[in-house]
Structure formats: structure tokens, C-alpha cells
Amino acid sequence: MSPIPLTKLKKGAKAKVVEIASGKSASLRLSTLGIRAGAHLTKLSSFVLKGPVTVKAGATTIALGHGMAEKVIVEPHA
């Protein structure tokens, strides 16, 4: 499958992070949360109208703002 923003991933779907499409500061912040290229995520939930996106990365559950989640480019598992 082709890479998509995390916000487009369906609830309950698993994916691999392929890119963080943002500046150095946001990339570093996401990296400290365990979201970096090569990491595997599971999307737990999201809210309509650009609300937060909740993901599980390893043993950690993380809520990201819609704008930040939009910058996380993932490749869904087949």
C-alpha cells in the first residue's frame, strides 16, 4: 500500500511510520514519544472535525493533535 498521513488510517489499523514530514523540533518531540521512522503503530481512535488522534506505539498510548498526526506518514500493514 502507498504511504498516507496517520489521520487517514482507519481505527484499529496497524501501520509502520515511513516519514515525519515536519521540522526538526516536531520530529524530535515525536521521536521522544516513540514515533519515528520504522516504528510500528496501532491507531486506537480519532475524533471528527480535526480532533486528536490516539495511537499505541510499543507499550505507550499517545494522543496527538490533528496537525501533528497529519505530519506522521505511515504505510498500512496489508
C-alpha positions as CSV (number, residue, x, y, z in Angstrom):
1,M,0.0,0.0,0.0
2,S,1.1,3.6,-0.5
3,P,2.0,5.9,2.4
4,I,-0.7,8.0,3.9
5,P,-1.0,10.5,6.8
6,L,-1.8,9.0,10.2
7,T,-5.1,10.9,10.2
8,K,-6.3,8.8,7.1
9,L,-5.5,5.5,8.8
10,K,-8.6,3.6,9.9
11,K,-9.4,2.9,13.6
12,G,-7.8,-0.3,14.8
13,A,-5.4,-0.5,11.8
14,K,-1.7,-1.1,12.2
15,A,1.0,0.7,10.3
16,K,4.7,1.4,10.0
17,V,6.0,5.0,10.2
18,V,7.9,5.8,7.0
19,E,8.4,9.6,7.5
20,I,7.8,12.5,9.8
21,A,7.0,15.4,7.4
22,S,7.9,18.3,9.7
23,G,10.7,20.3,11.1
24,K,13.5,19.3,13.4
25,S,11.7,20.3,16.6
26,A,8.4,18.4,15.9
27,S,10.4,15.3,14.7
28,L,12.5,15.3,17.9
29,R,9.3,15.6,20.0
30,L,7.6,12.7,18.2
31,S,10.8,10.7,18.4
32,T,10.9,11.0,22.2
33,L,7.4,9.7,22.3
34,G,8.4,6.6,20.3
35,I,7.1,7.8,16.9
36,R,9.9,7.7,14.4
37,A,10.6,6.2,11.0
38,G,10.5,2.4,11.3
39,A,8.2,2.4,14.4
40,H,5.0,0.3,14.3
41,L,1.8,1.9,15.4
42,T,-1.8,0.9,16.0
43,K,-4.4,3.7,15.6
44,L,-6.8,3.5,18.6
45,S,-9.2,6.3,17.9
46,S,-9.7,9.7,16.3
47,F,-12.4,12.3,16.6
48,V,-14.3,14.0,13.8
49,L,-13.7,17.7,12.8
50,K,-9.9,17.5,13.3
51,G,-9.8,16.3,16.9
52,P,-6.9,14.4,18.5
53,V,-5.7,11.0,17.2
54,T,-4.8,8.3,19.7
55,V,-2.2,5.7,18.8
56,K,-0.3,2.9,20.6
57,A,3.4,2.8,19.9
58,G,5.0,-0.1,21.7
59,A,3.7,-0.1,25.3
60,T,2.8,3.6,25.2
61,T,-0.5,5.2,24.3
62,I,-0.2,8.6,22.8
63,A,-2.7,11.3,21.9
64,L,-1.6,13.6,19.1
65,G,-3.2,16.8,17.9
66,H,-4.7,16.6,14.4
67,G,-2.0,18.8,12.9
68,M,0.8,16.8,14.4
69,A,-0.8,13.5,13.3
70,E,-1.1,14.8,9.8
71,K,2.7,15.1,9.6
72,V,3.2,11.4,10.5
73,I,3.3,9.5,7.2
74,V,2.6,5.8,7.6
75,E,2.4,2.7,5.5
76,P,-0.6,0.5,6.5
77,H,0.0,-3.2,7.0
78,A,-1.6,-5.4,4.4
